[in-house]
Amino acid sequence: MDPMEAIKQTYFQECEELLLAMEEGLISMESGEADSETINAVFRAVHSIKGGGGAFGFERLVTFSHAFETVLDLIRSGQLHTDPEAVKLLLRAGDMLADFVAAARSGSSAEIDDHEVLAALSRLAGEDGEEETGVDNFEDLGFVPMQISIDEPEIGVAAPPEPSWQIHFRPHPALYAKGNEPYLLLRELCSLGHAQVTADLSAVPLLNELDPEGAYLAWDIVLTGAIERPQIEDVFDFVIGSCDLEISERIEAPDTIDAFVAQDEPPPILPVEADPLTESAAVIAAAAAPDTHPAEKREAANSETAVKPTIRVDLDKVDRLVNLVGELVITQAMVAVSVNDAGMARSTPLGNGLVELEQLLRELQEGVMAIRTQPVKSVFQRMPRLVRELAAQTGKEVRLVLAGEGTEVDKTVIERLGEPLTHMLRNAIDHGLETPEERVAAGKPREGVVTLTAEHRGGRIVIEVTDDGRGINRERVRAKAIEKGLIAPNAALSDEDIDNLIFLPGFSTASQVSNISGRGVGMDVVRRNIVDLGGRIVISSLPGKGSRFVLTLPLTLAVLDGMVVAVGDQTFVLPLSHVIESFRPKPEDVQLFGTGRRLLRVRNTYVPLVAICDLLHVDGGERDPTKGVVILVECDGAGTLALAIDTILGQRQVVIKSFEGNYQHVDGIAAATILGDGRVALILDVDGLVSLCREDISSSRQSQIQKIGAAA
Amino acid sequence: MNMDTGSGTGTRLQFITFRTGEQEFGADIMTIREIRGWTQTTPLPHAPQHVRGVINLRGVVLPVVDLRARLGRGQTEASSKHVIIVVQCAERTMGLLVDAVSDILTVSSSEIQPPPELASDGGSSFATGIAVLDDRMVTILDMAALSKSLVESAATDSLAA
């Protein structure tokens, strides 16, 4: 990949993070929790996106973000006060910016209609800009001018030494070649604190020796304020390789400081503590730079989001590591089996060593798995925007409440979580929630609430989507199911059964197919997605009060807790998540049913009984369940099933190995794993087994199918 | 033992030759990953006769096809003397159960005759040519086609003998 491409990729990755930071900031502003640092963060995010965009020539992106940034700048400098309407506009602008970035990333030439938002932004900027008195347009200058108020005599009286930085910045020709603009960098620097910029022209040659593509200018900047080194380094993030940059700290005595800022009025966004009079001694800053108080407050409040050093790693490297560790676990198991077979006692040094090895490996495996886990936040972050759009489209008022965003899940699960969650939110807002008028009529608040939570529970991750809407209309659902022939007209179904009907394919009770949903492809696709992930989804609902979807997902797709069973001379693995119980039935509990089918009585219900050896054609398996073991399993959508096997061999965590890439999908088999003795054991797919059960095996097919175990 | 026939023009191709059921076959050496002794397979349910099951190849689960059965000549009575040839073609890796591996053959493309047209089952789809050397006839197999056909759940299919 040519260097430009690589840089572009990095830019887009960073845009993702910047857009997230921007959205977070805007949401805090919306809920009134923003402080000056928040505004700054939003401004910086948009500014950085603009800067990079300019480097790559994304003109429309740059134009748009410039307008956006201008308004944000006015807000953070206190010249523009925000009201809820303005914040809504900012949110829209933020969404639009994300659209621009996406378009730039995919190279799409689709037109994004921004002129309405641009007009609104410039109105916002224009109006308030005129109200300001005596503030020059500091775009032309390299630094922010200070306002000196002569009314406060305390200013200038002995102040504690000020942290300040001496920065020397000399760009190389490469910096300009990449389209970077030192002016923008300097301006960014200035926004961090009070800056004094001096240009160093010592390297500028005579005109006839000047190379137009050369770089001869350098700048010395003295930057004062409560600024951390990383903040300064951040400014030069994009250009770090193509310039000389020296940052050194210096302690300044207060009276050498030339100017300082006192604000005419504290902008509404700054916390009350930023009273210029009392803080002046410690504060020398540009309009919106945080002073010490907000800095402390920020630290206290954001300790959990404090920036920890991180590194970016290629996912391939991590996957390889995970695979290797999986192999280690298998090999260790094999060694343990061999040692056992050799008859060695456990208390020998070898035996002890092996036990320790096992412990260490377990820890290693957990550690490596943890590398791949990420907080669900990255998926949840996309939801607020979705909810905003849906609310606008449906004309409903919706508030989204998120909780448990820090819950960590394997990356593979996270990637595939987005789609089902999106579907469920769509469903909740489009179908679940009533219009504001209907809600008021029903005595509910105008605004509907949709809650999205995630938490760890019992070794799995549980995600709930709740809405306080109208709940499932059971009569309609039942009628629709009968109409579509999905159930018999006189079928006796419990409330829960009816609720779960919505997961059947082609089901939709929406009387109109709306743009958003109602095409009848929603919930069954969601269920399919979740099941493919190895999870389960259940719905419960109270008419008039709301509905709740509960999803459980495994923490990782690579490893599975399984029950190892023997059938004939074969070994299979049953996912523990589906196992209810196991027992040896009594003869009187086994009943014949119809042609060749059997039922098992379990407490007060009858459950279909199936022998694995029959279903999967394993030779030598125990067909008589009363002589073997029955495992009761639960499958989504089909209730309970009793599986007859020979014996239970144990329970272990197995590494999932897919063979579908090299072969094809086999009904009833989810994947394979490698046991301690090196042999392959097949992992059963409970839902697949149920489908198999239902198929009528014709005699012709039966004769063509190889008997398992016959020739192996 | 590397057999180079010496004569003939055209690009030189290398094949690994192997035997199963009294026939000798050749496969493009570039498709062969490795050669292993026979190990017990874990059978796959509902698989056609020629798919013996899967084995563990250093952590990868690999399907094993019995070439003799694929040719419609019954199942191999596999023992530790038999051989699994690990073939990789177009993203798919599989194992081929054969009786024994013979040698590496270097042949020029002009020495390979087209396979005889046989009207019946059209199963000659796997043979891309025949190399005649002294008293041997080596049928060159198209590994890509063989690998692809693994997926198609044909109950029976056979190569013209």
Interface residues (C-beta under 8 A of the other chain):
Chain A: N323 G326 E327 I330 Q570 L615 L616 H617 V618 K657 S658 F659 G661 N662 Y663 Q664 V666 D667 G668 I669 A672 I674 G678 R679 V680 A681 L682 Q704 I705 Q706 I708 G709 A711 A712
Chain B: Q40 T41 T42 P43 L44 P45 H46 A47 P48 Q49 V51 R52 G53 V54 I55 N56 R58 G59 V60 V61 L62 P63 Q75 E77 E91 R92 T93 M94 L150 V151 S153 A155 T156
